[in-house]
Amino acid sequence: MSNIVTELLHSIPADPLTGAVSIPIYQTSTFVQDAPGVNKGYDYARSGNPTRAALETLIAGIEKGAAGAAFASGLAAIDAVIKLLEAGDEILAVDDIYGGAFRLFTQVYQKFGITVRYVDTTVAENVLNAITAKTKLIWLETPTNPTLKISDIEAIAKIAKANHILLCVDNTFASPALQLPITLGADIVVHSATKYLGGHSDLIAGLVITKEKALGDKIKFIQNASGAVLSPFDSWLVIRGIETLHLRVKQHCANAQAVAEFLQSHPAVSKVYYPGLKDHFNHGIAARQAKGFGGIVSFILKEDTVEAANAFVTATTYFKLAESLGGVKSLLCHPAQMTHKSIPEEIRRASGVADSLIRLSVGLEDADDLVDDLSNAFKKSKISTDKKTFAQALSF
Ligand SMILES: *Cc1c(COP(=O)(O)O)cnc(C)c1O
């Protein structure tokens, strides 16, 4: 067996028609038929497009699944999975869930009779204890956004299987370069390919991969019936991103580890969330189920206020203030005011997203430059290293 990266690169076929090394962008809506129903495998581009099909085959192979489907966004991919359910069904979801998924579950699907309960999945028994006769789907993200909680995929997959419940893992943060949920027992993997798979902050895309072909056929049916397909050009961009995924993720991990260790030693920081730190709650599980700890680091300031976070996130040079993550350039964001704004305050705080929590997407710049940037931002924003002194200074 060759190395997985070698295999990945050579699993992307040359164009069968012309031999083009880069898969062509088949920018067409329809395909000529020889007779009604007699075609070359494609009839209409919502149902199937060769560029999109190349991506779907590629991602199924990388995630060790039977089938892949590409969608217009990560949320469209999540939406397709939820459409497998029926009114009356219940989802058990990780409590620190992606804000957009929370909004979709509560503000769109609740009114159709699909309910969601949130569980602290970092302890597998919590999932077992929360299951009811209505539970049809367990929804995990690991690591989570933005508090980098880790759940034991293998243990939860066993619980799901024993209770005939589907397990879906949103693998966006780890990416398949680090973690393969299907090999750990998951039935479905979803991705926001907008992040590490695309990798260059230049597209919006989503993917669903299923372990079994039969489930993949249901997803493909929903993909065609609902129609949120990924365009040929964006499919091509994701393929191109995937070609360097392993190389990029390796450097993201190394840079993030350096940044996390710096933050942990900084006097203005009260807590650092990074699975690669030895004191992370599930560091052992992360080390066992993934090849690395990823490129996202979050931290809380000692002065835990929105104002202090605002001062910091506008004081960096290389870390640009923006939503999203997983690109070559470093980004930072303030979830309480940005990605997690749609989550009610009490629920947000209870899941560990403090008022001053700042999330970093550590990019591919030089690690020393990134650490210097953060160090300078602490000085420039005059973030207090002592909560009391800062409060007194404010009241003065
Ligand atoms: C960004 C993101 C999504 C949503 O993906 P879009 O491509 O923005 O629709 C879903 N899950 C996670 C973990 C994400 O980070």
The ligand as a Tripos MOL2 file, in Angstrom:
@<TRIPOS>MOLECULE
LIG
   15    15     1     0     0
SMALL
NO_CHARGES

@<TRIPOS>ATOM
      1 C1        -18.6850   26.7580    8.6750 C.3       1 LIG1
      2 C2        -19.2260   25.5500    9.2980 C.ar      1 LIG1
      3 C3        -20.4310   24.9920    8.8800 C.ar      1 LIG1
      4 C4        -21.2970   25.6390    7.8150 C.3       1 LIG1
      5 O1        -20.6880   25.6400    6.5770 O.3       1 LIG1
      6 P1        -20.9760   26.7370    5.4430 P.3       1 LIG1
      7 O2        -20.0910   26.2780    4.3480 O.co2     1 LIG1
      8 O3        -20.6050   28.0600    6.0050 O.co2     1 LIG1
      9 O4        -22.4270   26.6560    5.1150 O.co2     1 LIG1
     10 C5        -20.8500   23.8180    9.4780 C.ar      1 LIG1
     11 N1        -20.1320   23.2360   10.4590 N.ar      1 LIG1
     12 C6        -18.9770   23.7580   10.9010 C.ar      1 LIG1
     13 C7        -18.2420   23.0600   11.9970 C.3       1 LIG1
     14 C8        -18.4780   24.9220   10.3460 C.ar      1 LIG1
     15 O5        -17.3370   25.4430   10.8000 O.3       1 LIG1
@<TRIPOS>BOND
     1     1     2 1
     2     2     3 ar
     3     2    14 ar
     4     3     4 1
     5     3    10 ar
     6     4     5 1
     7     5     6 1
     8     6     7 2
     9     6     8 1
    10     6     9 1
    11    10    11 ar
    12    11    12 ar
    13    12    13 1
    14    12    14 ar
    15    14    15 1
@<TRIPOS>SUBSTRUCTURE
     1 LIG1         1 GROUP 0 **** ****
